[in-house]
């Protein structure tokens, strides 16, 4: 367990809560099969304006290059710079499994800063995918999915379920999440009276 990452979550733990595991997404530029269709699309998107800019520029017609500039900027970003932006975001994303919650902390500036805390008693850990050395653990939380989805960066084409993306030893983390939850985040229900009160649902 990385104690530097653990320290980042210190002020976000509940009283008595303990961290069992910490990690981060894979670092550096990551290209997956899901990026292939988008890359092909933006190659065409960028290719036609580029050809037009060159051909019209050689003729001295600068009206078309000015018109095509937004397309070139968007295409260049989606083909090249989004991968570096995504790597920058992942370098500032941290994961933790506590005895009662799953925590995802994005320590980035401005609109990219976010924190997600999921009650482990309400999480269905559906699967892990990848190699034993590095892969992704997918989480399904009904409340979180109802409120919206969570992406690693908002630009990579990833599954939008809450997830531990491209982490080391995903199977070990998956097995840790299968263990019984320690503690209870929900307050007990009011006591009921009458017959069968001792069998009342505590939730």
Secondary structure, DSSP 8 states (H G I E B T S, - for coil): --HHHHHHTGGG--TT--EEEEE----S----TTHHHHHHHHHHHHHHHHHHHHHHHHTT--HHHHHHHHHHHHHHIIIIIHHHHHHHHHTTEEEEEESSEEEEEE--SGGG-EEEEEEGGGEEEEEEEE-SSEEEEEEEEHHHHHH----SSSSS----SSEEEEEESHHHHHHHHHS---S-SS-------STTGGGS---
